[in-house]
Amino acid sequence: MTDDAVVAAAKRGDQDAWRSLYRAHAGRLVVWLETRSGSDSAVAAEDVAAQTWLTAAEKVADYTGGAEEFGAWLFGIARRVAANYRRRSGRRRTDPVADAPGAEVDGPDATVPERAWIADLLAGLSPRERDVVACIDVVGLSSADTARALGMTQVAVRVARHRALRRLRAETSTTLLAATIA
Amino acid sequence: MLPDLRIDVPELEPPAVLLEQLAQLSRQGAASAPHDGPGIVKAFLAAVSVSVLASVAWLTGTLPGVASPFTREPETRPAPQHAAAEPGTLALADEDTEADAPPAVADGHAGAHHGKAQHGGRTTPPQDNGHHTGQTKPHQNNGHHTGQTKPHQNNGHHTGQTKPHQNNGHHTGQTKPHQDNGHHSGQTKPHVHGNGHRS
């Protein structure tokens, strides 16, 4: 089944097509949502991702493009879904509290500590720079797909990424120097 | 030195329930999606709509600058021969002036002016038989003269002025009354002439 045939089958409601699309994009969608800006601690990235898939299934009849652009389209939906979650959490005015003792368990996923480290590293960037770096350097989207997903031009994406990486280099070298001195 | 930020993204397997929901939602979306016709049909419908709207607007006269065919144009009346607004009143004034023949004409001043001594401020001297008018077109004048837009009590004195004035039988086309001693001029400037010649 070709890429475009996968999308066409997904439009018809074929479960195999949706399984193929989910395998291709769901993992990096969750990773991107975990590392991107403005994540609400009260809302898990998996919840946003699940709502994103449901919205995509509702709107897939209006989607025009192949499987290559499907990722960018899906990330764009996720960005809007996350923004809606953020607005709702702002209205709820919840105050996050510390995790209950014993809540942390060693998950089977060995990449969780790495994700936490990257999220902490990207926290010093501006929200836009964080989004761009998370899309390109963390989950491996192309510049064009990143621009489409974030609603930016490719030039703006390149500029934001350049600034973000320069800042990350400076912070990393400072941290390494401090660790060496200590 | 920047460390590699790339994460090995795990390949997730969709839950069966979510997969079923995705398939169902996509089928519903496909069923409710509008089936658009070709673009030429849209363009044709748009053109027909615009034409109908334009026609209705034209017929009802709502288009600015375009008159409706159902509304009558106001008829344009020809300009009256005389400047008087009410022809009936003018006729009455003419009758009055017939009775009150101007003494200046009657007493032989016209002869002194060779029948062309009275002028109504016209730019082109008309064939004048001693009657004066402020009109721009020559007309059959029977001795009653007025340049006024309204009829006035005419006692045989003629003027091209816009306001009636005390006229003592002297006629002028001037805009200002002047000392006239029976000599008439079509000039715009007052002049003094006592030699019976028209300047």
Interface residues (C-beta under 8 A of the other chain):
Chain A: A10 K11 R12 G13 D14 Q15 W18 R19 Y22 R23 A26 G27 R28 V30 V31 A50 W53 L54 A56 A57 E58 K59 V60 A61 D62 D109 T111 E114 R115 I118 L121 V133 D137 V138 V139 G140 L165 L168 R169 T172 S173 L176
Chain B: M1 L2 P3 L5 R6 I7 D8 V9 P10 E11 L12 E13 P14 L18 L19 E20 Q21 L22 A23 Q24 L25 S26 R27 Q28 G29 A30 S32 A33
